């Protein structure tokens, strides 16, 4: 977690509040060191930018790690639907693979 980068990303978000990338980048800054904060940001990102596909993969992984099974399941499923709709084959394969691993881990 890099405090200077976090401050810079917060500035970018203030200047361009409709750009989902900066919000995603901020969530990724917190991903390892502060997963709860990262998840909070990713939930907001999904709510405000539901078509921003990268959010689903990372959010579902944090939910999985925190054993938020139902929420992770739903997040993977919605991400797969969006990847299919966007015809993003790479993201679709990554989400499906992670979802399969999640299902095995959950059982």
Backbone as JSON Lines, residues from 0, in Angstrom:
{"i":0,"aa":"X","n":[0.86,-1.17,0.0],"ca":[0.0,0.0,0.0],"c":[0.91,1.23,0.0]}
{"i":1,"aa":"X","n":[0.71,2.06,-0.98],"ca":[1.55,3.23,-1.19],"c":[0.73,4.5,-0.89]}
{"i":2,"aa":"X","n":[1.01,5.17,0.24],"ca":[0.21,6.36,0.61],"c":[0.23,7.47,-0.45]}
{"i":3,"aa":"X","n":[1.36,7.67,-1.09],"ca":[1.43,8.71,-2.12],"c":[0.53,8.37,-3.3]}
{"i":4,"aa":"X","n":[0.55,7.1,-3.7],"ca":[-0.29,6.67,-4.82],"c":[-1.77,6.75,-4.43]}
{"i":5,"aa":"X","n":[-2.08,6.4,-3.19],"ca":[-3.47,6.49,-2.7],"c":[-3.96,7.93,-2.77]}
{"i":6,"aa":"X","n":[-3.15,8.87,-2.31],"ca":[-3.54,10.28,-2.37],"c":[-3.72,10.76,-3.8]}
{"i":7,"aa":"X","n":[-2.83,10.33,-4.68],"ca":[-2.92,10.71,-6.08],"c":[-4.2,10.15,-6.71]}
{"i":8,"aa":"X","n":[-4.5,8.89,-6.42],"ca":[-5.72,8.3,-6.96],"c":[-6.97,9.0,-6.44]}
{"i":9,"aa":"X","n":[-6.96,9.38,-5.17],"ca":[-8.1,10.12,-4.61],"c":[-8.28,11.45,-5.32]}
{"i":10,"aa":"X","n":[-7.17,12.1,-5.67],"ca":[-7.24,13.35,-6.44],"c":[-7.84,13.09,-7.82]}
{"i":11,"aa":"X","n":[-7.39,12.02,-8.46],"ca":[-7.92,11.68,-9.79],"c":[-9.43,11.42,-9.71]}
{"i":12,"aa":"X","n":[-9.86,10.74,-8.65],"ca":[-11.28,10.43,-8.48],"c":[-12.08,11.71,-8.3]}
{"i":13,"aa":"X","n":[-11.54,12.65,-7.55],"ca":[-12.23,13.94,-7.37],"c":[-12.36,14.68,-8.7]}
{"i":14,"aa":"X","n":[-11.3,14.63,-9.51],"ca":[-11.31,15.34,-10.79],"c":[-12.18,14.63,-11.83]}
{"i":15,"aa":"X","n":[-12.21,13.3,-11.78],"ca":[-12.96,12.52,-12.76],"c":[-13.82,11.47,-12.05]}
{"i":16,"aa":"X","n":[-14.87,11.89,-11.37],"ca":[-15.66,10.95,-10.56],"c":[-16.41,9.89,-11.38]}
{"i":17,"aa":"X","n":[-16.55,10.11,-12.67],"ca":[-17.26,9.14,-13.5],"c":[-16.34,8.08,-14.11]}
{"i":18,"aa":"X","n":[-15.03,8.21,-13.9],"ca":[-14.07,7.27,-14.44],"c":[-13.89,6.09,-13.47]}
{"i":19,"aa":"X","n":[-14.35,4.9,-13.84],"ca":[-14.25,3.77,-12.91],"c":[-12.82,3.26,-12.7]}
{"i":20,"aa":"X","n":[-11.94,3.51,-13.66],"ca":[-10.58,2.97,-13.54],"c":[-9.88,3.48,-12.28]}
{"i":21,"aa":"X","n":[-9.97,4.77,-12.0],"ca":[-9.29,5.32,-10.83],"c":[-9.83,4.73,-9.53]}
{"i":22,"aa":"X","n":[-11.12,4.48,-9.48],"ca":[-11.73,3.87,-8.31],"c":[-11.25,2.43,-8.15]}
{"i":23,"aa":"X","n":[-11.14,1.74,-9.27],"ca":[-10.63,0.37,-9.24],"c":[-9.17,0.35,-8.79]}
{"i":24,"aa":"X","n":[-8.38,1.25,-9.33],"ca":[-6.96,1.33,-8.96],"c":[-6.81,1.62,-7.46]}
{"i":25,"aa":"X","n":[-7.66,2.46,-6.91],"ca":[-7.63,2.74,-5.48],"c":[-7.97,1.48,-4.68]}
{"i":26,"aa":"X","n":[-8.98,0.78,-5.1],"ca":[-9.35,-0.48,-4.42],"c":[-8.19,-1.48,-4.47]}
{"i":27,"aa":"X","n":[-7.46,-1.5,-5.57],"ca":[-6.32,-2.42,-5.69],"c":[-5.16,-2.02,-4.78]}
{"i":28,"aa":"X","n":[-5.04,-0.74,-4.49],"ca":[-4.01,-0.29,-3.55],"c":[-4.26,-0.87,-2.16]}
{"i":29,"aa":"X","n":[-5.51,-1.06,-1.81],"ca":[-5.88,-1.59,-0.5],"c":[-6.01,-3.11,-0.49]}
{"i":30,"aa":"X","n":[-6.0,-3.74,-1.64],"ca":[-6.36,-5.16,-1.8],"c":[-5.63,-6.1,-0.83]}
{"i":31,"aa":"X","n":[-4.33,-6.0,-0.75],"ca":[-3.55,-6.92,0.1],"c":[-3.56,-6.49,1.57]}
{"i":32,"aa":"X","n":[-3.28,-5.23,1.82],"ca":[-3.07,-4.75,3.19],"c":[-4.37,-4.45,3.93]}
{"i":33,"aa":"X","n":[-5.39,-4.06,3.21],"ca":[-6.67,-3.68,3.84],"c":[-7.83,-4.21,2.99]}
{"i":34,"aa":"X","n":[-8.03,-5.54,2.98],"ca":[-9.05,-6.11,2.11],"c":[-10.47,-5.62,2.4]}
{"i":35,"aa":"X","n":[-10.78,-5.31,3.66],"ca":[-12.12,-4.8,3.96],"c":[-12.36,-3.46,3.28]}
{"i":36,"aa":"X","n":[-11.36,-2.61,3.29],"ca":[-11.48,-1.31,2.63],"c":[-11.56,-1.49,1.12]}
{"i":37,"aa":"X","n":[-10.76,-2.41,0.6],"ca":[-10.81,-2.71,-0.82],"c":[-12.2,-3.2,-1.22]}
{"i":38,"aa":"X","n":[-12.75,-4.11,-0.43],"ca":[-14.07,-4.65,-0.74],"c":[-15.14,-3.57,-0.69]}
{"i":39,"aa":"X","n":[-15.06,-2.69,0.27],"ca":[-16.02,-1.58,0.35],"c":[-15.97,-0.73,-0.92]}
{"i":40,"aa":"X","n":[-14.77,-0.43,-1.38],"ca":[-14.62,0.36,-2.6],"c":[-15.13,-0.4,-3.82]}
{"i":41,"aa":"X","n":[-14.84,-1.7,-3.88],"ca":[-15.31,-2.5,-5.0],"c":[-16.82,-2.63,-5.02]}
{"i":42,"aa":"X","n":[-17.43,-2.76,-3.86],"ca":[-18.9,-2.8,-3.8],"c":[-19.5,-1.51,-4.35]}
{"i":43,"aa":"X","n":[-18.93,-0.38,-3.97],"ca":[-19.41,0.91,-4.47],"c":[-19.19,1.0,-5.98]}
{"i":44,"aa":"X","n":[-18.05,0.53,-6.42],"ca":[-17.74,0.57,-7.85],"c":[-18.75,-0.27,-8.63]}
{"i":45,"aa":"X","n":[-19.06,-1.46,-8.13],"ca":[-20.05,-2.32,-8.8],"c":[-21.42,-1.65,-8.81]}
{"i":46,"aa":"X","n":[-21.78,-1.02,-7.71],"ca":[-23.09,-0.36,-7.63],"c":[-23.19,0.83,-8.58]}
{"i":47,"aa":"X","n":[-22.1,1.58,-8.71],"ca":[-22.12,2.8,-9.52],"c":[-21.66,2.61,-10.96]}
{"i":48,"aa":"X","n":[-20.91,1.55,-11.21],"ca":[-20.4,1.26,-12.56],"c":[-20.56,-0.24,-12.82]}
{"i":49,"aa":"X","n":[-21.78,-0.71,-12.93],"ca":[-22.01,-2.16,-13.01],"c":[-21.4,-2.85,-14.22]}
{"i":50,"aa":"X","n":[-21.04,-2.1,-15.25],"ca":[-20.43,-2.71,-16.43],"c":[-18.9,-2.73,-16.37]}
{"i":51,"aa":"X","n":[-18.31,-2.24,-15.28],"ca":[-16.85,-2.25,-15.16],"c":[-16.42,-3.63,-14.67]}
{"i":52,"aa":"X","n":[-16.09,-4.47,-15.61],"ca":[-15.88,-5.9,-15.4],"c":[-14.78,-6.28,-14.4]}
{"i":53,"aa":"X","n":[-13.62,-5.64,-14.38],"ca":[-12.56,-6.09,-13.46],"c":[-12.98,-6.11,-11.98]}
{"i":54,"aa":"X","n":[-13.94,-5.3,-11.61],"ca":[-14.38,-5.22,-10.21],"c":[-14.9,-6.55,-9.69]}
{"i":55,"aa":"X","n":[-15.58,-7.28,-10.54],"ca":[-16.25,-8.5,-10.1],"c":[-15.26,-9.58,-9.67]}
{"i":56,"aa":"X","n":[-14.22,-9.75,-10.43],"ca":[-13.22,-10.78,-10.13],"c":[-12.57,-10.53,-8.77]}
{"i":57,"aa":"X","n":[-12.1,-9.32,-8.56],"ca":[-11.42,-8.99,-7.3],"c":[-12.38,-8.97,-6.12]}
{"i":58,"aa":"X","n":[-13.56,-8.41,-6.3],"ca":[-14.54,-8.37,-5.21],"c":[-14.92,-9.8,-4.8]}
{"i":59,"aa":"X","n":[-15.19,-10.65,-5.77],"ca":[-15.57,-12.03,-5.46],"c":[-14.46,-12.75,-4.71]}
{"i":60,"aa":"X","n":[-13.21,-12.47,-5.05],"ca":[-12.09,-13.12,-4.35],"c":[-12.0,-12.68,-2.89]}
{"i":61,"aa":"X","n":[-12.21,-11.41,-2.64],"ca":[-12.19,-10.96,-1.24],"c":[-13.36,-11.6,-0.49]}
{"i":62,"aa":"X","n":[-14.52,-11.62,-1.1],"ca":[-15.69,-12.24,-0.47],"c":[-15.42,-13.72,-0.18]}
{"i":63,"aa":"X","n":[-14.79,-14.38,-1.12],"ca":[-14.43,-15.79,-0.97],"c":[-13.48,-15.95,0.21]}
{"i":64,"aa":"X","n":[-12.45,-15.12,0.26],"ca":[-11.48,-15.18,1.37],"c":[-12.15,-14.94,2.72]}
{"i":65,"aa":"X","n":[-13.17,-14.1,2.73],"ca":[-13.87,-13.76,3.97],"c":[-15.06,-14.68,4.23]}
{"i":66,"aa":"X","n":[-15.19,-15.7,3.4],"ca":[-16.26,-16.69,3.51],"c":[-17.66,-16.07,3.43]}
{"i":67,"aa":"X","n":[-17.77,-15.06,2.62],"ca":[-19.07,-14.45,2.32],"c":[-19.62,-15.2,1.1]}
{"i":68,"aa":"X","n":[-19.95,-16.46,1.31],"ca":[-20.24,-17.4,0.24],"c":[-21.33,-16.93,-0.72]}
{"i":69,"aa":"X","n":[-22.46,-16.54,-0.19],"ca":[-23.57,-16.16,-1.07],"c":[-23.26,-14.92,-1.89]}
{"i":70,"aa":"X","n":[-22.62,-13.95,-1.25],"ca":[-22.28,-12.72,-1.96],"c":[-21.21,-12.99,-3.03]}
{"i":71,"aa":"X","n":[-20.24,-13.83,-2.71],"ca":[-19.21,-14.2,-3.68],"c":[-19.83,-14.94,-4.87]}
{"i":72,"aa":"X","n":[-20.73,-15.87,-4.57],"ca":[-21.41,-16.63,-5.61],"c":[-22.14,-15.7,-6.57]}
{"i":73,"aa":"X","n":[-22.89,-14.78,-6.01],"ca":[-23.64,-13.82,-6.82],"c":[-22.7,-12.93,-7.63]}
{"i":74,"aa":"X","n":[-21.62,-12.5,-7.01],"ca":[-20.68,-11.6,-7.69],"c":[-19.99,-12.31,-8.85]}
{"i":75,"aa":"X","n":[-19.57,-13.56,-8.65],"ca":[-19.01,-14.33,-9.77],"c":[-20.04,-14.47,-10.88]}
{"i":76,"aa":"X","n":[-21.27,-14.83,-10.52],"ca":[-22.31,-15.05,-11.51],"c":[-22.6,-13.79,-12.33]}
{"i":77,"aa":"X","n":[-22.73,-12.67,-11.66],"ca":[-23.0,-11.41,-12.37],"c":[-21.81,-11.04,-13.26]}
{"i":78,"aa":"X","n":[-20.6,-11.23,-12.75],"ca":[-19.41,-10.96,-13.56],"c":[-19.38,-11.81,-14.82]}
{"i":79,"aa":"X","n":[-19.73,-13.09,-14.68],"ca":[-19.78,-13.99,-15.84],"c":[-20.83,-13.51,-16.85]}
{"i":80,"aa":"X","n":[-21.97,-13.08,-16.36],"ca":[-23.02,-12.56,-17.25],"c":[-22.55,-11.32,-18.01]}
{"i":81,"aa":"X","n":[-21.86,-10.43,-17.3],"ca":[-21.38,-9.2,-17.94],"c":[-20.28,-9.5,-18.95]}
{"i":82,"aa":"X","n":[-19.37,-10.4,-18.6],"ca":[-18.3,-10.78,-19.54],"c":[-18.9,-11.41,-20.79]}
{"i":83,"aa":"X","n":[-19.93,-12.21,-20.62],"ca":[-20.62,-12.82,-21.77],"c":[-21.25,-11.74,-22.63]}
{"i":84,"aa":"X","n":[-21.95,-10.81,-21.98],"ca":[-22.62,-9.72,-22.7],"c":[-21.61,-8.85,-23.45]}
{"i":85,"aa":"X","n":[-20.46,-8.6,-22.83],"ca":[-19.43,-7.76,-23.44],"c":[-18.56,-8.53,-24.43]}
{"i":86,"aa":"X","n":[-18.77,-9.83,-24.51],"ca":[-17.98,-10.71,-25.37],"c":[-16.48,-10.62,-25.07]}
{"i":87,"aa":"X","n":[-16.17,-10.54,-23.78],"ca":[-14.78,-10.48,-23.31],"c":[-14.37,-11.9,-22.92]}
{"i":88,"aa":"X","n":[-13.81,-12.61,-23.9],"ca":[-13.5,-14.02,-23.7],"c":[-12.44,-14.27,-22.63]}
{"i":89,"aa":"X","n":[-11.45,-13.4,-22.55],"ca":[-10.4,-13.57,-21.55],"c":[-10.98,-13.44,-20.15]}
{"i":90,"aa":"X","n":[-11.73,-12.38,-19.91],"ca":[-12.34,-12.17,-18.59],"c":[-13.34,-13.29,-18.29]}
{"i":91,"aa":"X","n":[-14.07,-13.72,-19.3],"ca":[-15.04,-14.79,-19.11],"c":[-14.35,-16.07,-18.66]}
{"i":92,"aa":"X","n":[-13.25,-16.43,-19.3],"ca":[-12.51,-17.63,-18.92],"c":[-11.95,-17.5,-17.51]}
{"i":93,"aa":"X","n":[-11.39,-16.34,-17.18],"ca":[-10.84,-16.13,-15.84],"c":[-11.92,-16.23,-14.77]}
{"i":94,"aa":"X","n":[-13.06,-15.61,-15.02],"ca":[-14.15,-15.66,-14.06],"c":[-14.71,-17.07,-13.91]}
{"i":95,"aa":"X","n":[-14.89,-17.77,-15.02],"ca":[-15.41,-19.14,-14.96],"c":[-14.46,-20.06,-14.22]}
{"i":96,"aa":"X","n":[-13.18,-19.92,-14.48],"ca":[-12.18,-20.75,-13.81],"c":[-12.16,-20.47,-12.3]}
{"i":97,"aa":"X","n":[-12.15,-19.2,-11.94],"ca":[-12.16,-18.83,-10.52],"c":[-13.45,-19.29,-9.86]}
{"i":98,"aa":"X","n":[-14.56,-19.17,-10.55],"ca":[-15.86,-19.58,-10.01],"c":[-15.88,-21.09,-9.76]}
{"i":99,"aa":"X","n":[-15.32,-21.85,-10.68],"ca":[-15.24,-23.3,-10.51],"c":[-14.41,-23.65,-9.27]}
{"i":100,"aa":"X","n":[-13.26,-22.99,-9.12],"ca":[-12.43,-23.21,-7.94],"c":[-13.16,-22.81,-6.66]}
{"i":101,"aa":"X","n":[-13.88,-21.72,-6.73],"ca":[-14.69,-21.28,-5.59],"c":[-15.71,-22.34,-5.21]}
{"i":102,"aa":"X","n":[-16.39,-22.89,-6.2],"ca":[-17.4,-23.9,-5.93],"c":[-16.79,-25.15,-5.29]}
{"i":103,"aa":"X","n":[-15.62,-25.56,-5.77],"ca":[-14.94,-26.71,-5.17],"c":[-14.53,-26.4,-3.73]}
{"i":104,"aa":"X","n":[-14.03,-25.21,-3.51],"ca":[-13.57,-24.81,-2.18],"c":[-14.74,-24.7,-1.19]}
{"i":105,"aa":"X","n":[-15.85,-24.24,-1.7],"ca":[-17.04,-24.05,-0.85],"c":[-17.62,-25.38,-0.39]}
{"i":106,"aa":"X","n":[-17.55,-26.4,-1.24],"ca":[-18.11,-27.72,-0.91],"c":[-17.28,-28.45,0.05]}
